[in-house]
Amino acid sequence: MRGRGCRLGAGVVALALATVGLSAAPAGAAARAPRIVSLSFDDERVSQGVVGDLLAARHLHGTFFVISRSVDTGDDPESMTWAQIHRLALQGNEIGGHTRTHPHLPTLDRAHQTAEICGGRRDLLARGYHPTVFAYPYGEFNATSEAVVRRCGFALGRAAWGGPETVPPADRYAVRTLRNVEASDTVAALEAQTTQAKPGQWLNYVFHDIGPPTQGPGADEYRITTKDFTAFLDWLVRQRRAGTVLVRTVGAVAG
């Protein structure tokens, strides 16, 4: 399985003021502030091809983090194609960077981290995308990784654990997420992660495969069934109507 998984700019501040209502707001208003939910999809897994239509039908958008040298190479049958990724982008979804080959970044020196991180961004730019957000492979990074992500032109680096995040986050190049979604997670458990968060917090849900469970040795635990994923999206829509949740791409929160 490839993926397990400071100060912000004016965009984040504006979001916090305009949609979250935390700054200079009465205590009662802060208590009613909606939770911000981002739906992240790592590794451009082929099973994620169903996600675009499910999101579009509900007027939702997600962020898809792409391993640029896994696409259309013939070496990775589990990867979406550029045509599929382009369709996701046309549907209003965000395309983010996830390196060229998904290495363990802290094991690499600065030059090799730069080749992976900046190189992956250049590959996406060459395809017509303008990625501003980055996800660390396996959620692993060090101080060099953070510095390289910033220098390569990304506005944000996303980890793969840590729980709910604040707006703005303590470190925009080490943004926390909820634990990666696993096959053992129920819809009720996913819902509870949102309802138990404090008003105004930012919850990054990280998905990998969407589809039927796998069995036997090597079974993929980082998976949610299409039925459960759809049920969770429908719940988010109901919460959005009630004013308790805002669903935003990672970049929309980062500004």
VENSULVEN-V738112 format. One record per pair of residues at least 6 apart in sequence whose C-alpha atoms are under 6 Angstrom apart, sorted by the first residue. I is the first residue (numbers start at 0). J is the second residue. Records with the same first field share a line. If there is no record, write none. Layout:
I = J ; J
This chain:
2 = 137
3 = 137
4 = 137 ; 138 ; 159
5 = 169 ; 170 ; 171
10 = 254
11 = 252 ; 253 ; 254
16 = 22
19 = 32 ; 199
21 = 29
30 = 198
32 = 198 ; 199
33 = 198 ; 199 ; 243 ; 244
34 = 198 ; 199 ; 200 ; 244
35 = 201 ; 244 ; 245 ; 246
36 = 201 ; 202 ; 246
37 = 203 ; 246 ; 247 ; 248 ; 249
38 = 61 ; 204
39 = 61 ; 62 ; 63 ; 204 ; 205
40 = 63 ; 205 ; 206 ; 207
41 = 64 ; 207
42 = 64 ; 65 ; 66
43 = 65 ; 78 ; 79
44 = 77 ; 78 ; 79
45 = 77 ; 78 ; 79
46 = 208 ; 209
47 = 209
51 = 87
54 = 60
60 = 92
61 = 92 ; 248
62 = 92 ; 93 ; 94 ; 248
63 = 94 ; 95
64 = 94 ; 95 ; 96 ; 97
65 = 96 ; 97
66 = 97 ; 98 ; 99 ; 100
67 = 99 ; 119
68 = 99 ; 100
69 = 75
70 = 78 ; 80
71 = 80
95 = 130 ; 132 ; 133
96 = 120 ; 133
97 = 133 ; 134
98 = 115 ; 116 ; 119
99 = 115 ; 119
101 = 136
104 = 140
105 = 140 ; 141
117 = 151
131 = 153 ; 154
132 = 153 ; 154 ; 155
133 = 156
134 = 156 ; 157
135 = 158
138 = 158 ; 159
145 = 172
155 = 171 ; 172
156 = 172 ; 173
157 = 173 ; 174
158 = 173 ; 174 ; 175
159 = 176
160 = 175 ; 176 ; 177 ; 178
161 = 175 ; 176
162 = 176 ; 177
163 = 201 ; 202
164 = 175 ; 200 ; 201
165 = 200 ; 201
176 = 203
177 = 203 ; 204
179 = 205
180 = 206
181 = 220 ; 221 ; 222
182 = 220 ; 221 ; 222 ; 223
186 = 227 ; 231
207 = 221 ; 222
208 = 222
209 = 222 ; 223 ; 224 ; 225
210 = 224 ; 225
211 = 224
238 = 244
239 = 245
